[in-house]
């Protein structure tokens, strides 16, 4: 089984994705909602194939992405589930997140775990 790849705008840091709202609890921020919508359109235009079962992912971020890059991964993983690229992020067996020179967006590669 082959893998798939796509690119999306750089996600916000997980620290910027949720806010605690009295009486409502933890809610998505406007920044996170806007990224989800923009990234969703990017995915739809690229039509990445679906991965069934266990998988591994590589998330490449621009070299100058500020802050901790591991805080960017959860948004991408959740987006992949939302768009049915992967069935559940609990099936993720290996994750690599790296800064990469020469790119302007988040570049994501996914392979079935068996193909590792």
C-alpha positions, 0 to 999 in steps of 0.5 A: 500500500502506498502512502500519501502526501499533502501540504497545508498552512503552518498550524498554530501552536497548540497553545494558541488552539484552545481557550478556557471560557467560563461556562463553556469549558475549553473551546477552539480559538478563532485562530484555530478555526480559521486554520482548520478551514484554510487547511481543509480547503488545501487538503480538498484541492490536493485530494490525498489518498486515504490510509487505513490502519496503523500509520507513520507521519512526517511533518515538515515545517518551515525552518523559521517556524517559531516556538516548539515544533512539537506543538504544531503536530496535534493540529495536523494529526486531528485535521487528517482524521477530520478529513478521513485521510487517517482513521484515528490518530490513536493508530499513529505508530511513529511521528517525525516533526522537523524544521526544513529549509526552503519550504513555506508551508507544512508538508505532510507525508504519511505511510502505512506502518507496515510499509515502514 
